[in-house]
């Protein structure tokens, strides 16, 4: 077995990146991300891209500062499926936490679908603690292009940042 080492960096996600982020979701999802980039421009959120030396995103995710006062809420975190379990998700979460701390905030929160035990294990390993559950829903695009409402239950988790 050969180990491959990627030098990663985190930067702001930009519109030009979306063309290479099809692994992260449907056209409908990426159109929503494009709208979020306007919120990033005015400082309401940070939207990050994690890239190797090619500067093509292999992970992405947002930090919303408008959800709860004094808290950075992580959301829409995604790592390219072929590169999961390689430490990229950890790098992404740590980069997001740095953005939160750089704004003078000391608390990060996120919601993870109850069926996503792999992601929850990552967040717990990074120090996130469950504190509540809540329903969530969003529009999902089917392969035929139609939209349907996806409904789920999420565990809410938080972490005090040093």
Secondary structure, DSSP 4 states (H G I P E B T S, - for coil): --------EEEE--GGGGGG-GGG--HHHHHHHHHHHHHHHTTSEEEEEEE-TT--EEEEEEEESSSSTT-EEEEEEEE-GGGTTSSHHHHHHHHHHHHHHHTT--EEEEEEETT-HHHHHHHHHTT-EEEEEEEEEEEEE-TTS-EEEEEEEEEEEEEE--
